[in-house]
Amino acid sequence: MKKLIIAALAAATIAMAVPSAAIAAEAHKGGLLGGLVGCCFGIRGAADYNDGKDISIREWLRLVPFVNIVVAVLDTVDGYNGVTRSQLHAEQPSYF
């Protein structure tokens, strides 16, 4: 049963990762992938994805058990230090 769940999660991750660049380039709005992004990454991630932005590696790492704790700590530190979306956009324009 665990192998089936792992295989299903891996297939879903690959299915979302492979076409994401092409769909993001088209600024595809909504649909199955937009809904999955909203389910996994929240409304801000879904809104950015629907606007044509790609999903950042930090957001992908939020799906990995135990690694997500490290990413949450890094996000907390960035939020505490006052990092803004414009600063993130300057560093990684395709994601923010």
Buried (B, 14 or more C-beta within 10 A) or exposed (E): EEEEEEEEEEEEBEEBEEEBEEBBEEEBEEEEBBEBBBEBBEEEBBEBBBEBBBBBEBBBBBBEEEEBEEBEEEBEEBEEEEEEEEEBEEEEEEBB
